[in-house]
């Protein structure tokens, strides 16, 4: 909080000037409190996809979202301009996770049962290669600095490094004994990959120049996912057991904060435009929003993501300012606007008509999340700022009392 002193010569104080002084102090106090907008998350629509949608990835060049449908062995491609499925791609068995390769215009999909990573061209929406990885791969991240993909192999506690030039494994990194890798994130500034090891409550940090572990960091219990915050140089790690976000500084490789989030945390996404982390819950339909400016929760909003209570994965679309959340129970992807404006995003009849019948039933199933005019849910101003306002009010009252006492005891000369 900024504290401002307003100095007024004693001989200038009078009964007429005192209210003006109080008004000036109040305005200065209000200015000293940072402006906080009411955050608004709005359910735009839901899109029907394949059976048990799991991983999601955003293709920035095409403006498309790729969704891995675990039970139907397909990948759905959603246009972010129409919020409609524009292609369905047949892949191998049990696709779980995806990563977008911006240099090649390709999407890599982990096929868990086959131990394979499928390579999809985003220009043709066809599989152009298959790469044999380790046993039971579960996660994947793209390293833009090296042109490589890092693939988690859960059953062998290893990470396979795949070249996007040769579409072949070029290295294998062994994780600490007893690990069960569940999620990972690429740090573009440091050229490092952060791997969340669930069973040992640890994050292993791999250098992409040596393909070796450079640090192991203890985090909250059962970490399952991670995301890199490029503005802050921090990695946010979601732990589903105790509902915490561990914040790791990439300059020190140490935990600098722990953020408590309700309802567990099973997936995270970074909003580069807002400097916020979106946390997908384990147990219900609420998304928790965390500000990276103070590593604190801004609020929790029910927006209808995971209508039947099984949200699985989340991806942020930087061009549209939208979140795409997969829901394994209802076989849909929820599209959520992160707009900070008080006005709701457009949900015109044209947009609504692009959704399936499942969209209508999903929206009707969650009436508490919508109003008669929109599906917006606002987060109130943070309580810390309310305390600041209260403190400023007390200061003003104290100044007023002091001035009154002085008028009773001091004769103010006329000017």
Secondary structure as UniProt FT lines:
FT   HELIX           10..12
FT   HELIX           15..32
FT   STRAND          39..48
FT   TURN            51..52
FT   STRAND          53..59
FT   TURN            60..63
FT   STRAND          64..69
FT   TURN            70..73
FT   STRAND          74..79
FT   TURN            80..83
FT   STRAND          84..90
FT   STRAND          95..101
FT   TURN            102..105
FT   STRAND          106..111
FT   TURN            112..115
FT   STRAND          116..121
FT   TURN            122..125
FT   STRAND          126..132
FT   TURN            135..136
FT   STRAND          137..143
FT   TURN            144..147
FT   STRAND          148..153
FT   TURN            154..157
FT   STRAND          158..163
FT   TURN            164..167
FT   STRAND          168..174
FT   TURN            177..178
FT   STRAND          181..187
FT   TURN            188..191
FT   STRAND          192..197
FT   TURN            198..201
FT   STRAND          202..207
FT   TURN            208..211
FT   STRAND          212..218
FT   STRAND          223..229
FT   TURN            230..233
FT   STRAND          234..239
FT   TURN            240..243
FT   STRAND          244..249
FT   TURN            250..253
FT   STRAND          254..260
FT   TURN            262..263
FT   STRAND          267..271
FT   TURN            272..275
FT   STRAND          276..280
FT   STRAND          286..291
FT   TURN            292..295
FT   STRAND          296..302
FT   TURN            307..308
FT   STRAND          311..317
FT   TURN            318..321
FT   STRAND          322..327
FT   TURN            328..331
FT   STRAND          332..337
FT   HELIX           349..353
FT   HELIX           357..365
FT   HELIX           367..369
FT   STRAND          376..379
FT   HELIX           383..409
//
